[in-house]
């Protein structure tokens, strides 16, 4: 999902996830990954410093 330029989430990976989670929960996992990815991109592009 994160590396869309490398074909993103494959059908095989999605089907494998469905063996463990229902479609609603898989959608929630995907949304969580997308949200974390967005925050990481914002932090990197704004040169956000990690608090120490």
C-alpha distance matrix in Angstrom:
0.0 3.8 5.6 5.9 9.5 9.1 8.2 4.5 4.8 8.6 11.4 12.9 10.3 10.3 14.0 14.4 12.9 15.5 18.2 17.9 16.9 17.9 15.8 16.6 15.5 12.1 11.7 13.0 10.6 7.6 10.0 10.9 7.7 7.6 11.3 11.5 9.5 11.9 14.8 14.2 14.3 17.3 19.0 18.6 19.8 22.7 23.6 23.7 25.7 25.1 28.1 30.3
3.8 0.0 3.8 5.8 8.7 8.9 9.6 6.5 8.2 11.7 14.8 16.0 13.3 13.8 17.6 17.5 16.0 18.8 21.3 20.6 19.7 21.0 19.1 19.5 18.0 15.0 14.4 14.9 12.4 9.7 11.2 11.3 7.6 7.2 10.4 9.8 6.9 9.7 12.4 11.1 11.0 14.4 15.8 15.1 16.4 19.4 20.1 20.4 22.4 21.9 25.1 27.3
5.6 3.8 0.0 3.8 5.4 5.4 7.0 5.4 8.3 11.0 14.6 15.8 13.7 14.8 18.3 18.3 17.6 20.5 22.8 22.6 22.1 23.4 21.4 22.2 21.0 17.7 17.3 18.3 15.7 12.9 14.7 15.0 11.4 10.8 14.0 13.3 10.2 12.6 15.3 13.5 12.8 16.4 17.8 16.3 17.4 20.8 21.3 22.2 24.1 24.0 27.4 29.5
5.9 5.8 3.8 0.0 3.8 5.2 5.2 3.9 7.6 10.1 13.3 15.3 13.8 14.3 17.8 18.6 18.0 20.3 23.0 23.2 22.4 23.1 20.6 21.6 21.0 17.6 16.7 18.3 16.4 13.0 14.7 15.9 12.7 11.3 14.8 15.0 11.8 13.5 16.8 15.6 14.3 17.6 19.6 18.4 18.8 22.2 23.2 24.2 26.6 26.7 30.1 32.4
9.5 8.7 5.4 3.8 0.0 3.8 5.6 6.7 10.5 12.1 15.5 17.2 16.2 17.2 20.5 21.2 21.0 23.5 25.9 26.4 25.8 26.6 24.2 25.3 24.7 21.2 20.5 22.1 20.0 16.8 18.4 19.5 16.1 14.7 18.0 17.9 14.4 15.9 19.0 17.4 15.6 19.0 20.9 19.0 19.1 22.8 23.6 25.2 27.5 27.9 31.5 33.7
9.1 8.9 5.4 5.2 3.8 0.0 3.8 5.7 8.9 9.9 13.5 14.6 13.7 15.4 18.3 18.7 19.0 21.6 23.6 24.3 24.3 25.4 23.4 24.9 24.0 20.3 20.3 22.0 19.5 16.6 18.9 19.7 16.2 15.7 19.1 18.6 15.5 17.7 20.6 18.7 17.6 21.3 22.7 20.8 21.6 25.2 25.6 26.9 28.8 28.8 32.4 34.2
8.2 9.6 7.0 5.2 5.6 3.8 0.0 3.8 6.5 6.9 10.2 11.9 11.6 12.7 15.5 16.5 16.9 19.1 21.4 22.4 22.2 22.9 20.6 22.5 22.0 18.2 18.1 20.4 18.2 15.2 17.7 19.1 15.9 15.3 19.0 19.2 16.3 18.4 21.6 20.3 19.3 22.7 24.5 23.1 23.7 27.1 27.9 29.0 31.1 31.0 34.4 36.4
4.5 6.5 5.4 3.9 6.7 5.7 3.8 0.0 3.8 6.2 9.5 11.4 9.9 10.6 13.9 14.7 14.4 16.7 19.2 19.8 19.2 20.0 17.8 19.2 18.6 14.9 14.7 16.7 14.5 11.4 13.9 15.3 12.1 11.7 15.5 15.7 13.2 15.4 18.5 17.5 16.9 20.2 22.0 21.1 21.9 25.2 26.0 26.7 28.8 28.4 31.7 33.8
4.8 8.2 8.3 7.6 10.5 8.9 6.5 3.8 0.0 3.8 6.6 8.3 6.5 6.8 10.2 11.1 10.7 13.0 15.5 16.2 15.7 16.5 14.5 16.3 15.6 11.8 12.2 14.5 12.3 9.6 12.8 14.2 11.5 11.9 15.6 16.0 14.3 16.7 19.6 19.0 19.0 22.1 23.8 23.3 24.4 27.4 28.3 28.5 30.4 29.6 32.6 34.6
8.6 11.7 11.0 10.1 12.1 9.9 6.9 6.2 3.8 0.0 3.8 5.3 5.2 6.3 8.6 9.9 10.8 12.6 14.7 16.2 16.3 17.1 15.2 17.8 17.3 13.5 14.4 17.1 15.0 12.7 16.1 17.6 15.1 15.6 19.3 19.7 18.0 20.4 23.4 22.6 22.6 25.8 27.4 26.7 27.8 31.0 31.7 32.0 33.9 33.1 36.1 37.9
11.4 14.8 14.6 13.3 15.5 13.5 10.2 9.5 6.6 3.8 0.0 3.8 5.5 5.1 6.1 8.5 9.9 10.6 12.7 14.9 15.0 15.2 13.3 16.4 16.4 12.8 14.0 17.1 15.6 13.6 17.1 18.9 17.0 17.6 21.2 21.9 20.6 22.9 25.9 25.5 25.6 28.6 30.3 29.9 31.0 34.0 34.9 35.0 36.9 36.0 38.8 40.7
12.9 16.0 15.8 15.3 17.2 14.6 11.9 11.4 8.3 5.3 3.8 0.0 3.8 5.4 5.1 6.1 8.7 9.9 11.0 13.3 14.3 15.3 14.4 17.6 17.0 13.5 15.6 18.3 16.2 15.0 18.7 19.9 18.0 19.2 22.7 22.9 21.9 24.6 27.2 26.5 27.0 30.1 31.5 31.0 32.5 35.4 36.0 36.0 37.5 36.3 39.1 40.7
10.3 13.3 13.7 13.8 16.2 13.7 11.6 9.9 6.5 5.2 5.5 3.8 0.0 3.8 5.4 5.0 6.2 8.7 10.1 11.4 12.2 13.8 13.0 15.7 14.5 11.0 13.2 15.4 12.9 12.0 15.8 16.6 14.5 16.2 19.5 19.5 18.7 21.6 24.0 23.3 24.1 27.2 28.3 28.0 29.7 32.5 32.9 32.7 34.2 32.8 35.5 37.0
10.3 13.8 14.8 14.3 17.2 15.4 12.7 10.6 6.8 6.3 5.1 5.4 3.8 0.0 3.8 5.4 5.1 6.4 9.0 10.4 10.1 10.8 9.5 12.4 11.8 8.2 10.2 12.9 11.1 10.1 13.7 15.2 13.8 15.1 18.3 19.0 18.5 20.9 23.5 23.4 24.1 26.9 28.4 28.5 29.9 32.5 33.4 32.9 34.6 33.3 35.9 37.7
14.0 17.6 18.3 17.8 20.5 18.3 15.5 13.9 10.2 8.6 6.1 5.1 5.4 3.8 0.0 3.8 5.4 5.1 6.7 9.4 9.9 10.4 9.8 13.3 13.0 10.0 12.5 15.3 13.8 13.4 17.0 18.3 17.3 18.8 21.9 22.5 22.2 24.7 27.1 27.1 27.9 30.6 32.1 32.2 33.7 36.3 37.1 36.6 38.2 36.7 39.1 40.8
14.4 17.5 18.3 18.6 21.2 18.7 16.5 14.7 11.1 9.9 8.5 6.1 5.0 5.4 3.8 0.0 3.8 5.3 5.3 7.4 9.1 10.9 11.4 14.5 13.1 10.4 13.6 15.6 13.5 13.8 17.5 18.0 16.9 19.0 21.9 21.9 21.9 24.8 26.8 26.5 27.7 30.5 31.5 31.6 33.5 36.0 36.4 35.8 37.0 35.3 37.6 39.0
12.9 16.0 17.6 18.0 21.0 19.0 16.9 14.4 10.7 10.8 9.9 8.7 6.2 5.1 5.4 3.8 0.0 3.8 5.3 5.5 6.1 8.3 8.8 11.3 9.5 6.9 10.3 11.9 9.9 10.7 14.2 14.6 14.0 16.3 18.8 19.0 19.4 22.2 24.0 24.0 25.5 28.0 29.0 29.5 31.4 33.6 34.2 33.3 34.5 32.7 34.9 36.4
15.5 18.8 20.5 20.3 23.5 21.6 19.1 16.7 13.0 12.6 10.6 9.9 8.7 6.4 5.1 5.3 3.8 0.0 3.8 5.3 5.0 5.7 6.6 9.8 9.0 7.1 10.4 12.4 11.5 12.4 15.5 16.5 16.4 18.4 20.8 21.5 22.1 24.4 26.4 26.8 28.2 30.5 31.7 32.4 34.1 36.3 37.1 36.1 37.5 35.7 37.8 39.4
18.2 21.3 22.8 23.0 25.9 23.6 21.4 19.2 15.5 14.7 12.7 11.0 10.1 9.0 6.7 5.3 5.3 3.8 0.0 3.8 6.0 7.8 9.9 12.8 11.5 10.3 13.8 15.4 14.1 15.4 18.6 19.1 18.9 21.3 23.6 23.9 24.6 27.2 29.0 29.1 30.7 33.1 34.1 34.7 36.6 38.8 39.3 38.3 39.4 37.3 39.3 40.6
17.9 20.6 22.6 23.2 26.4 24.3 22.4 19.8 16.2 16.2 14.9 13.3 11.4 10.4 9.4 7.4 5.5 5.3 3.8 0.0 3.8 7.1 9.8 11.8 9.5 9.1 12.8 13.4 12.0 14.2 17.0 16.9 17.2 19.9 21.7 21.8 23.0 25.7 27.0 27.2 29.2 31.4 32.1 33.0 35.1 37.0 37.4 36.1 37.0 34.7 36.5 37.7
16.9 19.7 22.1 22.4 25.8 24.3 22.2 19.2 15.7 16.3 15.0 14.3 12.2 10.1 9.9 9.1 6.1 5.0 6.0 3.8 0.0 3.8 6.6 8.0 5.9 6.1 9.6 10.2 9.6 11.9 14.3 14.6 15.5 17.9 19.5 20.1 21.5 23.7 25.1 25.8 27.7 29.6 30.6 31.8 33.7 35.4 36.1 34.6 35.8 33.7 35.4 36.9
17.9 21.0 23.4 23.1 26.6 25.4 22.9 20.0 16.5 17.1 15.2 15.3 13.8 10.8 10.4 10.9 8.3 5.7 7.8 7.1 3.8 0.0 3.8 5.5 5.4 6.3 8.7 10.0 10.7 12.4 14.4 15.5 16.8 18.5 20.1 21.4 22.7 24.5 26.1 27.2 28.8 30.5 31.8 33.2 34.7 36.4 37.5 36.1 37.6 35.7 37.3 39.2
15.8 19.1 21.4 20.6 24.2 23.4 20.6 17.8 14.5 15.2 13.3 14.4 13.0 9.5 9.8 11.4 8.8 6.6 9.9 9.8 6.6 3.8 0.0 3.8 5.5 5.1 6.2 8.7 9.9 10.5 12.3 14.3 15.4 16.4 18.3 20.0 21.0 22.4 24.4 25.7 26.9 28.6 30.3 31.5 32.7 34.6 35.9 34.8 36.6 35.1 36.9 39.0
16.6 19.5 22.2 21.6 25.3 24.9 22.5 19.2 16.3 17.8 16.4 17.6 15.7 12.4 13.3 14.5 11.3 9.8 12.8 11.8 8.0 5.5 3.8 0.0 3.8 5.5 5.1 6.4 8.8 10.0 10.6 12.5 14.5 15.4 16.5 18.6 20.0 21.1 22.8 24.5 25.8 27.0 28.8 30.4 31.5 33.0 34.5 33.1 34.9 33.4 35.0 37.2
15.5 18.0 21.0 21.0 24.7 24.0 22.0 18.6 15.6 17.3 16.4 17.0 14.5 11.8 13.0 13.1 9.5 9.0 11.5 9.5 5.9 5.4 5.5 3.8 0.0 3.8 5.3 4.9 6.2 8.6 9.7 10.5 12.4 14.2 15.2 16.5 18.3 19.8 21.1 22.6 24.3 25.7 27.0 28.6 30.2 31.6 32.8 31.1 32.7 30.8 32.4 34.4
12.1 15.0 17.7 17.6 21.2 20.3 18.2 14.9 11.8 13.5 12.8 13.5 11.0 8.2 10.0 10.4 6.9 7.1 10.3 9.1 6.1 6.3 5.1 5.5 3.8 0.0 3.8 5.4 5.0 6.2 8.6 9.8 10.6 12.3 14.2 15.4 16.5 18.3 20.1 21.1 22.6 24.4 25.8 27.0 28.5 30.3 31.4 30.2 31.9 30.2 32.2 34.2
11.7 14.4 17.3 16.7 20.5 20.3 18.1 14.7 12.2 14.4 14.0 15.6 13.2 10.2 12.5 13.6 10.3 10.4 13.8 12.8 9.6 8.7 6.2 5.1 5.3 3.8 0.0 3.8 5.4 5.1 6.2 8.6 9.9 10.5 12.2 14.3 15.2 16.4 18.4 19.9 21.0 22.5 24.3 25.7 26.8 28.5 30.0 28.8 30.8 29.6 31.5 33.9
13.0 14.9 18.3 18.3 22.1 22.0 20.4 16.7 14.5 17.1 17.1 18.3 15.4 12.9 15.3 15.6 11.9 12.4 15.4 13.4 10.2 10.0 8.7 6.4 4.9 5.4 3.8 0.0 3.8 5.4 5.0 6.2 8.7 9.8 10.4 12.3 14.1 15.2 16.6 18.3 19.9 21.0 22.5 24.3 25.6 26.9 28.3 26.8 28.6 27.0 28.7 31.0
10.6 12.4 15.7 16.4 20.0 19.5 18.2 14.5 12.3 15.0 15.6 16.2 12.9 11.1 13.8 13.5 9.9 11.5 14.1 12.0 9.6 10.7 9.9 8.8 6.2 5.0 5.4 3.8 0.0 3.8 5.4 5.1 6.3 8.6 9.9 10.7 12.3 14.2 15.5 16.6 18.4 20.1 21.2 22.6 24.3 25.9 26.8 25.4 26.9 25.3 27.1 29.2
7.6 9.7 12.9 13.0 16.8 16.6 15.2 11.4 9.6 12.7 13.6 15.0 12.0 10.1 13.4 13.8 10.7 12.4 15.4 14.2 11.9 12.4 10.5 10.0 8.6 6.2 5.1 5.4 3.8 0.0 3.8 5.4 5.2 6.2 8.6 10.0 10.5 12.3 14.4 15.4 16.5 18.4 20.0 21.1 22.4 24.3 25.6 24.6 26.5 25.3 27.6 29.9
10.0 11.2 14.7 14.7 18.4 18.9 17.7 13.9 12.8 16.1 17.1 18.7 15.8 13.7 17.0 17.5 14.2 15.5 18.6 17.0 14.3 14.4 12.3 10.6 9.7 8.6 6.2 5.0 5.4 3.8 0.0 3.8 5.5 5.1 6.0 8.6 9.7 10.4 12.3 14.1 15.2 16.4 18.3 19.9 20.9 22.4 24.0 22.8 24.9 23.9 26.0 28.6
10.9 11.3 15.0 15.9 19.5 19.7 19.1 15.3 14.2 17.6 18.9 19.9 16.6 15.2 18.3 18.0 14.6 16.5 19.1 16.9 14.6 15.5 14.3 12.5 10.5 9.8 8.6 6.2 5.1 5.4 3.8 0.0 3.8 5.5 5.1 6.2 8.5 9.9 10.7 12.3 14.2 15.4 16.5 18.3 20.0 21.2 22.3 20.7 22.4 21.0 22.9 25.3
7.7 7.6 11.4 12.7 16.1 16.2 15.9 12.1 11.5 15.1 17.0 18.0 14.5 13.8 17.3 16.9 14.0 16.4 18.9 17.2 15.5 16.8 15.4 14.5 12.4 10.6 9.9 8.7 6.3 5.2 5.5 3.8 0.0 3.8 5.5 5.2 6.1 8.6 10.0 10.5 12.3 14.3 15.3 16.4 18.2 20.0 20.9 19.8 21.5 20.3 22.7 25.0
7.6 7.2 10.8 11.3 14.7 15.7 15.3 11.7 11.9 15.6 17.6 19.2 16.2 15.1 18.8 19.0 16.3 18.4 21.3 19.9 17.9 18.5 16.4 15.4 14.2 12.3 10.5 9.8 8.6 6.2 5.1 5.5 3.8 0.0 3.8 5.6 5.0 6.1 8.7 9.9 10.5 12.3 14.2 15.3 16.3 18.3 19.7 19.0 21.3 20.7 23.2 26.0
11.3 10.4 14.0 14.8 18.0 19.1 19.0 15.5 15.6 19.3 21.2 22.7 19.5 18.3 21.9 21.9 18.8 20.8 23.6 21.7 19.5 20.1 18.3 16.5 15.2 14.2 12.2 10.4 9.9 8.6 6.0 5.1 5.5 3.8 0.0 3.8 5.4 5.1 6.3 8.6 9.9 10.6 12.3 14.3 15.3 16.5 18.1 16.8 19.1 18.4 20.6 23.5
11.5 9.8 13.3 15.0 17.9 18.6 19.2 15.7 16.0 19.7 21.9 22.9 19.5 19.0 22.5 21.9 19.0 21.5 23.9 21.8 20.1 21.4 20.0 18.6 16.5 15.4 14.3 12.3 10.7 10.0 8.6 6.2 5.2 5.6 3.8 0.0 3.8 5.4 5.2 6.2 8.7 9.9 10.5 12.3 14.2 15.4 16.2 14.8 16.6 15.5 17.9 20.5
9.5 6.9 10.2 11.8 14.4 15.5 16.3 13.2 14.3 18.0 20.6 21.9 18.7 18.5 22.2 21.9 19.4 22.1 24.6 23.0 21.5 22.7 21.0 20.0 18.3 16.5 15.2 14.1 12.3 10.5 9.7 8.5 6.1 5.0 5.4 3.8 0.0 3.8 5.5 5.1 6.2 8.7 9.9 10.6 12.2 14.2 15.1 14.6 16.8 16.3 19.3 21.9
11.9 9.7 12.6 13.5 15.9 17.7 18.4 15.4 16.7 20.4 22.9 24.6 21.6 20.9 24.7 24.8 22.2 24.4 27.2 25.7 23.7 24.5 22.4 21.1 19.8 18.3 16.4 15.2 14.2 12.3 10.4 9.9 8.6 6.1 5.1 5.4 3.8 0.0 3.8 5.4 5.1 6.2 8.6 9.9 10.5 12.2 14.0 13.4 16.3 16.4 19.2 22.3
14.8 12.4 15.3 16.8 19.0 20.6 21.6 18.5 19.6 23.4 25.9 27.2 24.0 23.5 27.1 26.8 24.0 26.4 29.0 27.0 25.1 26.1 24.4 22.8 21.1 20.1 18.4 16.6 15.5 14.4 12.3 10.7 10.0 8.7 6.3 5.2 5.5 3.8 0.0 3.8 5.4 5.0 6.1 8.6 9.9 10.5 11.9 10.5 13.1 13.0 15.5 18.7
14.2 11.1 13.5 15.6 17.4 18.7 20.3 17.5 19.0 22.6 25.5 26.5 23.3 23.4 27.1 26.5 24.0 26.8 29.1 27.2 25.8 27.2 25.7 24.5 22.6 21.1 19.9 18.3 16.6 15.4 14.1 12.3 10.5 9.9 8.6 6.2 5.1 5.4 3.8 0.0 3.8 5.4 5.1 6.1 8.5 9.9 10.3 9.6 11.7 11.6 14.8 17.6
14.3 11.0 12.8 14.3 15.6 17.6 19.3 16.9 19.0 22.6 25.6 27.0 24.1 24.1 27.9 27.7 25.5 28.2 30.7 29.2 27.7 28.8 26.9 25.8 24.3 22.6 21.0 19.9 18.4 16.5 15.2 14.2 12.3 10.5 9.9 8.7 6.2 5.1 5.4 3.8 0.0 3.8 5.4 5.1 6.0 8.4 9.7 10.1 13.0 13.9 17.2 20.2
17.3 14.4 16.4 17.6 19.0 21.3 22.7 20.2 22.1 25.8 28.6 30.1 27.2 26.9 30.6 30.5 28.0 30.5 33.1 31.4 29.6 30.5 28.6 27.0 25.7 24.4 22.5 21.0 20.1 18.4 16.4 15.4 14.3 12.3 10.6 9.9 8.7 6.2 5.0 5.4 3.8 0.0 3.8 5.5 5.2 6.0 8.3 8.2 11.6 13.0 15.8 19.2
19.0 15.8 17.8 19.6 20.9 22.7 24.5 22.0 23.8 27.4 30.3 31.5 28.3 28.4 32.1 31.5 29.0 31.7 34.1 32.1 30.6 31.8 30.3 28.8 27.0 25.8 24.3 22.5 21.2 20.0 18.3 16.5 15.3 14.2 12.3 10.5 9.9 8.6 6.1 5.1 5.4 3.8 0.0 3.8 5.6 5.4 5.9 4.9 8.0 9.2 12.3 15.5
18.6 15.1 16.3 18.4 19.0 20.8 23.1 21.1 23.3 26.7 29.9 31.0 28.0 28.5 32.2 31.6 29.5 32.4 34.7 33.0 31.8 33.2 31.5 30.4 28.6 27.0 25.7 24.3 22.6 21.1 19.9 18.3 16.4 15.3 14.3 12.3 10.6 9.9 8.6 6.1 5.1 5.5 3.8 0.0 3.8 5.5 5.0 6.3 8.9 10.6 14.1 16.9
19.8 16.4 17.4 18.8 19.1 21.6 23.7 21.9 24.4 27.8 31.0 32.5 29.7 29.9 33.7 33.5 31.4 34.1 36.6 35.1 33.7 34.7 32.7 31.5 30.2 28.5 26.8 25.6 24.3 22.4 20.9 20.0 18.2 16.3 15.3 14.2 12.2 10.5 9.9 8.5 6.0 5.2 5.6 3.8 0.0 3.8 5.5 7.8 11.1 13.5 16.7 19.7
22.7 19.4 20.8 22.2 22.8 25.2 27.1 25.2 27.4 31.0 34.0 35.4 32.5 32.5 36.3 36.0 33.6 36.3 38.8 37.0 35.4 36.4 34.6 33.0 31.6 30.3 28.5 26.9 25.9 24.3 22.4 21.2 20.0 18.3 16.5 15.4 14.2 12.2 10.5 9.9 8.4 6.0 5.4 5.5 3.8 0.0 3.8 5.4 9.0 11.9 14.5 17.8
23.6 20.1 21.3 23.2 23.6 25.6 27.9 26.0 28.3 31.7 34.9 36.0 32.9 33.4 37.1 36.4 34.2 37.1 39.3 37.4 36.1 37.5 35.9 34.5 32.8 31.4 30.0 28.3 26.8 25.6 24.0 22.3 20.9 19.7 18.1 16.2 15.1 14.0 11.9 10.3 9.7 8.3 5.9 5.0 5.5 3.8 0.0 3.8 6.2 9.4 12.4 15.2
23.7 20.4 22.2 24.2 25.2 26.9 29.0 26.7 28.5 32.0 35.0 36.0 32.7 32.9 36.6 35.8 33.3 36.1 38.3 36.1 34.6 36.1 34.8 33.1 31.1 30.2 28.8 26.8 25.4 24.6 22.8 20.7 19.8 19.0 16.8 14.8 14.6 13.4 10.5 9.6 10.1 8.2 4.9 6.3 7.8 5.4 3.8 0.0 3.8 6.6 9.1 12.4
25.7 22.4 24.1 26.6 27.5 28.8 31.1 28.8 30.4 33.9 36.9 37.5 34.2 34.6 38.2 37.0 34.5 37.5 39.4 37.0 35.8 37.6 36.6 34.9 32.7 31.9 30.8 28.6 26.9 26.5 24.9 22.4 21.5 21.3 19.1 16.6 16.8 16.3 13.1 11.7 13.0 11.6 8.0 8.9 11.1 9.0 6.2 3.8 0.0 3.8 6.2 8.9
25.1 21.9 24.0 26.7 27.9 28.8 31.0 28.4 29.6 33.1 36.0 36.3 32.8 33.3 36.7 35.3 32.7 35.7 37.3 34.7 33.7 35.7 35.1 33.4 30.8 30.2 29.6 27.0 25.3 25.3 23.9 21.0 20.3 20.7 18.4 15.5 16.3 16.4 13.0 11.6 13.9 13.0 9.2 10.6 13.5 11.9 9.4 6.6 3.8 0.0 3.8 6.3
28.1 25.1 27.4 30.1 31.5 32.4 34.4 31.7 32.6 36.1 38.8 39.1 35.5 35.9 39.1 37.6 34.9 37.8 39.3 36.5 35.4 37.3 36.9 35.0 32.4 32.2 31.5 28.7 27.1 27.6 26.0 22.9 22.7 23.2 20.6 17.9 19.3 19.2 15.5 14.8 17.2 15.8 12.3 14.1 16.7 14.5 12.4 9.1 6.2 3.8 0.0 3.8
30.3 27.3 29.5 32.4 33.7 34.2 36.4 33.8 34.6 37.9 40.7 40.7 37.0 37.7 40.8 39.0 36.4 39.4 40.6 37.7 36.9 39.2 39.0 37.2 34.4 34.2 33.9 31.0 29.2 29.9 28.6 25.3 25.0 26.0 23.5 20.5 21.9 22.3 18.7 17.6 20.2 19.2 15.5 16.9 19.7 17.8 15.2 12.4 8.9 6.3 3.8 0.0
